[in-house]
Amino acid sequence: MPDTEDLTDSDYRSLGAFRYQIRRFQHFSEQAAKAEGLEPQQHQMLLAIRALEQPTATPTIGQLAEHLFVRHHTAVGMIDRLAGHGLVERLRGEDDRRQVRVRLTPSGCEKLHHLSRIHRRELRQSVPALVETLHSLLEQRA
């Protein structure tokens, strides 16, 4: 079904402002990762490993690839580089030895903790503008 809803100048301004706020945070995040000696995707991988961690299991490379919207071989390459820096380690699955799980090393935990604290501070400062922009965008159609 085609979208027949008209867009106003205000809609375009709100969409542009929303996109700007998202990109502003993304730029901050990229610069913070680089300041820590990481590529932005490496930081995202560290965060995904920690976010997907369960009390009884660490994430598989396949789960990480899916979470980051990358191909399996791309995730493997990212894990290789992070392991080379001593930030992650691979573990063989207990039930299926072909399965490769990934966990953060103490150094990886420390680096991720530092970056996460910086990101939380930035979010506390930037989220009000992002929410205001989103609210403006959504309220125009209500």
C-alpha positions, -999 to 999 in steps of 0.1 A, spaced: 0 0 0 16 33 -10 22 60 16 -1 89 8 6 110 39 20 144 30 51 157 46 54 193 57 84 215 59 82 210 97 83 172 92 115 175 72 131 198 98 122 174 126 135 144 106 167 163 98 172 174 135 165 138 147 191 124 122 216 151 133 212 142 170 218 105 162 248 112 140 262 136 166 262 108 192 276 84 167 305 108 159 312 112 196 312 74 200 336 69 171 360 95 185 359 80 220 367 45 206 396 59 185 410 77 216 412 43 233 430 28 204 400 9 190 381 11 158 344 19 163 333 -16 153 358 -31 178 341 -11 206 307 -22 193 320 -58 194 332 -55 230 299 -40 240 280 -68 222 300 -95 239 292 -80 273 256 -73 265 249 -108 252 267 -125 281 245 -149 301 253 -162 336 259 -196 322 273 -189 287 292 -163 267 280 -154 232 290 -173 201 306 -157 171 274 -163 152 253 -145 178 277 -116 177 276 -114 139 238 -114 140 237 -87 168 261 -64 149 245 -71 114 278 -83 100 288 -116 82 302 -144 102 337 -141 86 337 -103 94 329 -111 131 357 -137 131 382 -111 118 371 -86 144 375 -112 172 410 -121 158 421 -85 161 406 -80 195 422 -113 207 455 -100 193 452 -70 215 444 -92 245 409 -79 249 389 -111 242 395 -148 243 378 -177 225 363 -207 243 351 -240 228 315 -249 235 311 -274 263 283 -293 245 295 -288 210 333 -284 206 328 -269 171 310 -239 187 332 -210 195 322 -186 223 338 -153 231 344 -136 264 362 -104 275 395 -106 292 402 -85 322 418 -59 299 388 -60 276 365 -55 306 385 -25 318 386 -8 284 348 -14 279 340 -1 314 360 31 307 343 37 273 308 29 287 313 54 315 322 81 290 292 71 268 268 72 297 280 108 306 276 119 270 241 103 268 230 121 299 240 154 282 226 147 247 195 126 253 172 156 263 178 172 228 173 138 211 140 132 230 128 167 224 135 163 186 118 129 186 88 142 205 85 171 181 85 147 151 59 123 166 36 150 179 32 166 145 12 136 133 -7 130 165 
